[in-house]
Amino acid sequence: MMHTPQPSRILIVDGDANAREHVREILEQDHYFIDTAATATEALEKTRREKISVVILDQGVPDCSVEQLIPGIQRLAPEAAIIYVTDSVDGAVVAMRLGAANYLLKPINPGVLLADLVSIVEHQRAKSELRDQYVRMQAVVNSAIEGIITIDETGVIESFNPAAENMFGYTADEASGMNISEMMPDPYSSEHHLYLSNFRRTGIRKIIGTGREVVAQRRDGTTFPIHLSVSEVQLEDRRLFTGMVRDITAIKQAEERLLQSERLAGIGQAMAALAHESRNALQRSQAGLEMLARRIKKQPEATMLIKRIQRAQDDLHQLYEDVREYAAPIRVNPEHTAISDIVRHAWHDLALAREGRNASLTETGDDPYCQGDKFGLRLVFRNILENAIAATTEAPRIKVEYGETDFVGQPAVRICICDNGPGLTADTQQQIFHEFYTTKTRGTGLGMAICKRIIVAHGGLIEAENRPPNGACITIILPRSQS
């Protein structure tokens, strides 16, 4: 005789007490948990209270029709299987149409009943195990930090985990039914169509089972680099593909910073040697010009020409120094310091630039403290303030605003330096922090690029914008000290 691995709860529903007892005796041989009900009301109440696996329902229930009772049981216990016991094939057809799992014709054959129960219980157990496996798998998929996307053979998305939602900006419901190529810019979108088409036609795996770097596209149209690995899932009647997607933006940025650092190190070494050699040559040239100037001091035109040559030499020397300074590694020696002290020192350094300009500096907000490199930040503020002074032909009116903010989830200080100049053009706003970009007739265009490197080395942010009715405004955000 067949036995179930674990007992299941069976509910026998029959208005005939002798019939109920007969079925109970059959089932107790196989160690099932048995419960009985004489009426539909009692059956529904027990179905509500207990976790019933199988209901053996006889046609002779006095207080309810089968058309009402079977749907009632299914609402209360959707997982329960119903075996309908009847003396007519017509009754069996009605029950099966209502959703019964099977039927038995009277008189009940014990062997057939037990065989049906074993089959039903094993099927329920397999479904339960499959459901548990699915729940565990979904928990893993939903908690994965990588995007996991499942598509069919034509590229239509069937599943989209939370990491993919965060990555691409679509909800799972929105992504479902979209073609994966819609989340790729050209030429990757066209290439993906071609890969799938060729695979369906030839069966040759070109990207399946391998990983590669491609560019993905978010809902808002922005693009970002990803590492994509694709695996194949063969089902009975169709084939699916699962893509593991990892956003490698941070990795690419780190690689670019490393490459930039290596390039700058090479430039720095070359410029240091060049600056050393050129300094000696420029000093000799300067000495010669000074001697020549003394000899021809009564020739104004020649004297003016010598001064122009000297200014050109000064510019050349400054160019060497700026490039060397820009290429040098940024070393931050953080100290607990007041930002306003650094700003005032930088303002004092610009006394010569302010001479005769009637320039003023106004500070508002609470004086913030931060962990910063005093020398580096002084260079930053001196550069910004010097640009602000030069930005207007009127008396410079510079306002410095201090405040608190959050940056990458951490407390930070915000410093806004605004001038009363004409503001920044759209082109300048985009390129102000680029190397060698300048709007001045003299200068290397490295000042603001150096400022950005120093602020980034502090773990901060620097931005430029216009702030009407004022002119340009440079905003700096720095991690705040925890005093």
Residue pairs with C-beta under 8 A, 6 or more apart in sequence:
1 29
1 30
1 114
2 30
2 114
2 115
2 118
3 30
3 31
3 118
4 30
4 31
4 32
4 117
4 118
4 121
4 122
5 125
6 125
7 31
7 32
7 33
8 32
8 33
8 53
8 54
8 121
8 124
9 32
9 33
9 34
9 35
9 50
9 51
9 52
9 53
9 54
10 27
10 32
10 33
10 34
10 35
10 52
10 53
10 54
10 55
10 56
10 117
11 35
11 36
11 37
11 43
11 46
11 47
11 50
11 52
11 54
11 55
11 56
11 80
12 20
12 23
12 24
12 27
12 34
12 35
12 36
12 37
12 56
12 58
13 36
13 37
13 40
13 43
13 55
13 56
13 57
13 58
13 61
13 69
14 20
14 23
14 36
14 38
14 56
14 58
14 60
14 61
14 85
15 38
15 39
15 58
15 60
15 61
15 62
16 58
16 60
17 38
19 58
19 60
20 36
20 38
22 108
23 56
23 108
23 113
24 34
24 36
26 108
26 110
26 113
26 114
27 34
27 113
27 114
27 117
28 34
29 114
30 114
30 117
30 118
32 117
35 46
35 50
35 52
37 43
37 45
37 46
39 61
39 62
39 63
39 64
40 61
40 62
40 63
40 64
40 68
40 69
40 72
41 63
41 64
43 55
43 57
43 61
43 69
43 73
44 69
44 72
44 73
44 76
46 52
47 55
47 73
47 76
47 77
47 80
48 76
51 77
52 77
52 80
53 79
53 80
53 81
53 120
53 121
53 124
54 80
54 81
54 82
54 83
54 101
54 117
54 120
54 121
55 73
55 77
55 80
55 81
55 82
55 83
56 83
56 85
56 113
57 66
57 69
57 70
57 73
57 82
57 83
57 84
57 85
57 95
57 100
58 85
58 86
59 66
59 84
59 85
59 86
59 87
59 91
61 69
64 72
66 84
66 91
66 94
66 95
66 98
67 94
67 98
70 82
70 84
70 95
70 98
70 99
70 100
71 98
71 99
73 80
73 82
74 80
74 82
74 99
79 124
81 101
81 102
81 120
81 123
81 124
82 95
82 99
82 100
82 101
83 100
83 101
83 102
83 103
83 104
83 113
83 116
83 117
83 120
84 91
84 92
84 95
84 96
84 100
84 102
84 103
84 104
85 103
85 104
85 106
85 108
86 92
86 95
86 103
86 104
86 105
86 106
87 105
87 106
89 105
91 103
92 103
92 105
95 103
96 103
101 120
102 116
102 120
104 112
104 113
104 116
141 148
141 159
141 161
142 161
142 162
144 161
144 163
145 163
146 163
146 244
146 245
146 246
147 161
147 163
147 164
147 167
147 168
147 226
147 243
147 244
147 245
147 246
147 247
148 159
148 161
148 163
148 164
148 242
148 243
148 244
148 245
149 157
149 159
149 160
149 161
149 164
149 175
149 180
149 242
149 243
149 245
150 157
150 158
150 159
150 160
150 233
150 240
150 241
150 242
150 243
151 157
151 158
151 180
151 240
151 241
151 243
152 158
152 238
152 239
152 240
152 241
153 196
153 199
153 200
153 238
153 239
153 240
153 241
154 179
154 196
155 179
155 180
155 181
155 192
155 193
155 196
156 177
156 178
156 179
156 180
157 175
157 176
157 177
157 178
157 179
157 180
158 176
158 240
159 172
159 176
160 170
160 171
160 172
160 175
160 176
161 172
162 172
163 245
164 170
164 172
164 175
164 245
165 171
165 172
165 175
167 216
167 218
167 226
167 245
167 247
168 175
168 183
168 216
168 217
168 218
168 219
169 218
169 219
169 220
170 178
170 183
170 219
180 192
180 243
181 189
181 190
181 192
181 193
182 189
182 217
183 216
183 217
183 218
184 192
184 214
184 215
184 216
184 217
185 215
185 217
185 223
188 214
188 215
188 216
195 206
195 207
198 204
198 206
199 205
199 206
199 208
205 232
207 228
207 230
208 230
208 231
208 232
208 241
209 230
209 231
209 232
210 229
210 230
211 227
211 228
211 229
212 227
212 228
212 229
213 225
213 226
213 227
213 228
213 248
214 225
214 226
214 228
215 223
215 224
215 225
215 226
216 223
216 224
216 225
216 226
216 245
217 223
218 224
224 247
224 249
225 247
225 248
225 249
225 252
226 245
226 246
226 247
226 248
227 245
227 246
227 248
228 243
228 244
228 245
228 246
229 243
229 244
230 241
230 242
230 243
230 244
231 241
231 242
231 244
232 239
232 240
232 241
233 239
233 240
233 241
233 242
261 329
264 326
264 327
264 328
264 329
265 327
265 329
267 323
267 327
268 324
268 327
268 328
268 329
271 320
271 323
271 324
271 327
272 324
274 320
275 320
275 321
275 324
278 316
278 317
278 320
279 317
279 320
282 313
282 316
282 317
285 313
286 310
286 313
289 306
289 309
289 310
289 313
292 306
293 303
293 306
296 302
296 303
296 306
297 303
315 442
318 444
319 444
322 444
322 446
322 447
322 450
323 444
323 446
325 446
325 450
326 435
326 446
326 449
326 450
326 453
330 376
330 453
330 454
330 457
331 373
332 372
332 373
332 376
332 454
332 457
332 458
333 373
333 375
334 371
334 372
334 373
334 458
335 371
335 372
335 373
335 374
336 369
336 371
336 481
336 483
337 369
337 370
337 372
337 374
338 367
338 368
338 369
339 367
339 368
339 369
339 370
339 372
339 377
339 402
339 413
339 415
339 478
340 363
340 367
340 368
340 400
340 402
342 372
342 374
342 377
342 378
342 381
343 361
343 363
343 381
343 385
343 400
343 415
344 361
345 378
346 378
346 381
346 382
346 385
347 361
347 381
347 385
349 378
349 382
350 382
350 385
350 386
350 389
353 386
353 389
353 390
354 389
354 396
357 389
357 395
357 396
358 395
358 396
359 389
359 395
359 396
359 397
359 398
360 395
360 396
360 397
360 398
361 385
361 398
361 399
361 400
362 397
362 398
362 399
362 400
363 399
363 400
363 401
363 402
364 399
364 400
364 401
364 402
365 401
365 402
365 403
366 402
366 403
366 404
367 402
368 402
368 403
368 404
368 413
368 415
368 480
369 413
369 480
369 481
369 483
370 413
370 478
370 479
370 480
370 481
371 479
371 481
372 458
372 478
373 454
373 458
376 454
376 457
376 458
377 454
377 458
379 450
379 451
379 454
380 451
380 454
380 455
380 462
380 476
381 417
383 447
383 448
383 450
383 451
384 417
384 448
384 451
384 474
385 398
385 417
386 447
387 447
387 448
388 396
388 398
388 417
388 418
388 419
388 421
388 472
389 396
389 398
389 419
390 440
391 419
391 421
391 422
391 471
391 472
392 419
392 420
392 421
392 422
392 471
394 420
396 419
396 420
396 421
397 419
397 420
398 417
398 418
398 419
398 420
399 416
399 417
399 418
399 419
399 470
400 415
400 416
400 417
400 418
401 414
401 415
401 416
401 418
402 413
402 414
402 415
403 413
403 414
403 416
404 411
404 412
404 413
404 414
404 480
405 412
405 413
405 414
405 477
406 412
407 460
407 461
407 477
407 479
410 479
410 480
411 479
411 480
411 482
412 460
412 477
412 478
412 479
412 480
413 477
413 478
413 480
414 475
414 476
414 477
415 475
415 476
415 477
415 478
416 467
416 473
416 474
416 475
416 476
417 473
417 474
417 475
417 476
418 467
418 470
418 471
418 472
418 473
418 474
419 470
419 471
419 472
419 473
420 470
420 471
421 471
421 472
422 471
423 466
423 468
423 471
423 472
424 432
424 464
424 465
424 466
424 471
424 472
428 437
428 439
428 464
429 464
429 465
429 466
431 437
432 448
432 464
433 448
433 449
433 451
433 452
433 462
433 464
434 445
434 449
435 445
435 446
435 449
436 444
436 445
436 446
436 449
437 445
437 448
437 449
438 444
438 445
448 464
451 462
452 462
455 461
455 462
455 476
455 478
456 462
458 478
458 479
459 478
459 479
460 476
460 477
460 478
460 479
461 475
461 476
461 477
462 474
462 475
462 476
462 477
463 474
463 475
464 472
464 473
464 474
464 475
465 472
465 473
465 475
466 472
466 473
467 473
